[in-house]
Amino acid sequence: MSLTLVIGGTRSGKSAHAERLALALGGPVRYVATADPDDESMAERIRAHAGRRPSDWETIVAGDDLAGTVRGMTVIDGLGAWIGGVLHRGTDDVVAEVQRLVVAAREADVIVVAEEAGQGMLPLDSLARRWLDLLGESVQRLSDAADRVDYVVAGRPLTLTAPLASQSSALRHHGDRDVRRGDVDHAVNVLAGRPPAWLRTALVAALDGDAERYPNDAQARTATAGRHDRNPDEIVVTNGATEALWLLGPALRPRLAACVHPGFAEAEAALRVNGIPVVRVLREPEAKFVLDPDAVPGAADLVIVGNPGWTLDPAHALLTLRRPGRVVVVDEAFMEMVPGEAGSLAGERLDDVIVIRSLTKVLAVPGLRVGYAIAPAPLARRLAAVRPPWSANALALATLIAAAAHDGEIRTLAERAVAERVDLHDRLTAIDGIRVWPSAANFCLVEVADGEGVLAALRAEQIAVRPAGSFPGLGSGHLRITARDPEANARLVAVLAGAVALTGAVA
């Protein structure tokens, strides 16, 4: 349960921002209007506000009992008008009622919209001074109790207080946490084995020739641009694909972001740290994780989707996400594992699409952090402007340059990844009592009845898999299993089948 305070001047965009925050929280919303609907001009403003809200939101008009309006997810818009109404009706117990509202917010999610007080002259009229005093004191009380305070100026929110400590740590759970020394690793989705010989040669040369000076990414950008038939000024080299995702918030400053899940949750974590409201769009397992573009709220001006992931979306499905004023980001970190890269948007010159890539998975070099963003030049400049200097080290740059000269070898690695995943999938489908979904990358998703019991049985045999319950939209019975060679796959499946026999089947 949480209390959010949104403040700003008249016509600053504070109400629209509060509505986006409510969308991000999800679920049914109760909208509490505080203005006088009997005033003709005010009634027109109320109708305009209502027209932009989702049709399934409940709208009620507040009386003196403001705290009593709180039910579940509640937006109160706005505090100044409510105080004015209270004074007009001849009551004056405003501060006590605001304190009751603070208490009510402990049992619900409440967003309060309030005018920012005190930036003009002290009014000459006693009633106006009383209104200002009550508004100022109420805003301060709400601010002291709020989990989040946003100040809206010219339609842009400035986050004054954000609940960073309350963000779920599950969003930042990665597969390497699940691997102990000596485990057979089916948790980390990096292609098994050492980097290819041609890459090791390039890395040794870079270590001998480039490590003694600060890295310059010009050659790497040119080489990478050539791989995708783009221009060098459309490439932003980053410290892994993850850094590119972390640049999105400060570079683009979206008003409402939509993250398509289940997927790499680091993107959502990064946006939330930057105080950006995020709405989750869930792919449905029962629909084989097919993307539903209509599930993305129209108000979202940034959409982040992974492809490939649990499925491989065709390019035309991704392109339906585009809207005027919206940027679409496609995380293609696994695309090098798709022979021929069907569905990739990396080579498409679109002014509102950013593609993020990684070479660490297919080349087995996660420690080098080799990533980059492909974006139209104006967006690329915005990403580069908030990137730390020397973000990519000399070995990462050498990897990008070498990869551009070895596309054929990378395709061979991709074909190996597909063969290992198909082998794993075929073995998993032979187990009674589980559900299996293949991915378009080098892993499969399974659902078992007792996730903790199965994990314990696998750990006892020193086999590590990735519990997938931290992915939004999945649960404790879901496990992500990375494919390895047929021998390793066979051993894992044998242990898994025994564990499922002991713990029971999926209903």
Stockholm file with secondary structure:
# STOCKHOLM 1.0

chainA/1-507         MSLTLVIGGTRSGKSAHAERLALALGGPVRYVATADPDDESMAERIRAHAGRRPSDWETIVAGDDLAGTVRGMTVIDGLGAWIGGVLHRGTDDVVAEVQRLVVAAREADVIVVAEEAGQGMLPLDSLARRWLDLLGESVQRLSDAADRVDYVVAGRPLTLTAPLASQSSALRHHGDRDVRRGDVDHAVNVLAGRPPAWLRTALVAALDGDAERYPNDAQARTATAGRHDRNPDEIVVTNGATEALWLLGPALRPRLAACVHPGFAEAEAALRVNGIPVVRVLREPEAKFVLDPDAVPGAADLVIVGNPGWTLDPAHALLTLRRPGRVVVVDEAFMEMVPGEAGSLAGERLDDVIVIRSLTKVLAVPGLRVGYAIAPAPLARRLAAVRPPWSANALALATLIAAAAHDGEIRTLAERAVAERVDLHDRLTAIDGIRVWPSAANFCLVEVADGEGVLAALRAEQIAVRPAGSFPGLGSGHLRITARDPEANARLVAVLAGAVALTGAVA
#=GR chainA/1-507 SS CEEEEEEECTTSSHHHHHHHHHHHHCSCEEEEECSCTTSHHHHHHHHHHHHHSCTTCEEEECCSCSGGGCCSEEEEECHHHHHHHHHHTTCCCHHHHHHHHHHHGGGSEEEEEEECCSSSCCCSSHHHHHHHHHHHHHHHHHHHHCSEEEEEETTEEEEEECCGGGSCGGGGCCGGGGCCTTCEEESSCSCSSCCCHHHHHHHHHHHHHTTTSCCCCHHHHHHHHHHTTCCGGGEEEEEHHHHHHHHHHHHHCCSSEEEEESSCTHHHHHHHHTTCCEEEEECCGGGTTCCCGGGSCTTCSEEEEESSSSSCCCHHHHHTTCCTTCEEEEECTTGGGSTTCTTCCTTCCCTTEEEEEESTTTTTCGGGCEEEEECCHHHHHHHHHTSCTTCSCHHHHHHHHHHHTCHHHHHHHHHHHHHHHHHHHHHHTTSTTCEEEECSSSEEEEECSCHHHHHHHHHHTTEEEEECTTSTTCCTTEEEEECCCHHHHHHHHHHHHHHHHHHCCCC
#=GC SS_cons         CEEEEEEECTTSSHHHHHHHHHHHHCSCEEEEECSCTTSHHHHHHHHHHHHHSCTTCEEEECCSCSGGGCCSEEEEECHHHHHHHHHHTTCCCHHHHHHHHHHHGGGSEEEEEEECCSSSCCCSSHHHHHHHHHHHHHHHHHHHHCSEEEEEETTEEEEEECCGGGSCGGGGCCGGGGCCTTCEEESSCSCSSCCCHHHHHHHHHHHHHTTTSCCCCHHHHHHHHHHTTCCGGGEEEEEHHHHHHHHHHHHHCCSSEEEEESSCTHHHHHHHHTTCCEEEEECCGGGTTCCCGGGSCTTCSEEEEESSSSSCCCHHHHHTTCCTTCEEEEECTTGGGSTTCTTCCTTCCCTTEEEEEESTTTTTCGGGCEEEEECCHHHHHHHHHTSCTTCSCHHHHHHHHHHHTCHHHHHHHHHHHHHHHHHHHHHHTTSTTCEEEECSSSEEEEECSCHHHHHHHHHHTTEEEEECTTSTTCCTTEEEEECCCHHHHHHHHHHHHHHHHHHCCCC
//
